């Protein structure tokens, strides 16, 4: 398993289109976990963190305009 630092480096090495695919794949992986196992603390935390990251990014984008 890669360390968080190695994963961060890998993210920096891919282009924007690939990053979108990574995000979509990660979303689907957690969505599948919910389908198979029901909502767990792990999946709740993932979707909460993802929602927070989206909100923060949108706020930053609005502040730049």
C-alpha positions in Angstrom: 0.0 0.0 0.0 1.2 3.5 -0.9 1.8 6.1 1.8 -0.3 9.3 1.7 2.8 11.2 0.4 3.3 8.7 -2.4 -0.4 9.0 -3.4 -0.1 12.8 -3.3 2.9 12.6 -5.6 1.0 10.2 -8.0 -1.9 12.7 -8.1 0.5 15.4 -9.0 1.8 13.3 -11.9 -1.5 12.9 -13.7 -3.3 15.4 -15.9 -6.7 17.0 -15.1 -8.7 14.5 -17.2 -7.2 11.6 -15.4 -7.8 13.2 -12.1 -11.5 13.5 -12.9 -11.5 9.7 -13.7 -9.7 9.0 -10.4 -12.4 11.0 -8.5 -15.2 9.3 -10.4 -13.7 5.8 -9.8 -13.3 6.6 -6.1 -16.9 7.8 -5.8 -18.1 4.6 -7.5 -16.0 2.4 -5.2 -17.6 4.0 -2.1 -21.0 3.9 -3.6 -20.6 0.2 -4.3 -19.5 -0.3 -0.6 -22.8 1.4 0.5 -24.8 -0.9 -1.9 -23.1 -4.0 -0.7 -22.7 -3.3 3.0 -25.1 -0.5 3.8 -23.9 2.9 5.1 -20.9 2.5 7.5 -18.9 5.0 9.4 -16.2 4.8 6.7 -18.6 5.5 3.8 -20.3 8.3 5.8 -17.0 9.9 6.5 -15.9 9.6 2.9 -19.0 11.2 1.5 -19.0 13.9 4.2 -15.4 14.8 3.4 -16.0 14.7 -0.3 -19.0 17.1 0.1 -16.9 19.4 2.3 -14.1 19.4 -0.3 -16.6 20.3 -3.0 -18.1 23.1 -1.0 -14.7 24.6 0.0 -13.6 24.5 -3.7 -16.7 26.2 -4.9 -16.4 28.9 -2.2 -12.8 29.5 -3.2 -13.8 29.7 -6.9 -16.5 32.3 -6.0 -14.1 34.4 -4.0 -11.7 34.5 -7.0 -14.4 36.0 -9.3 
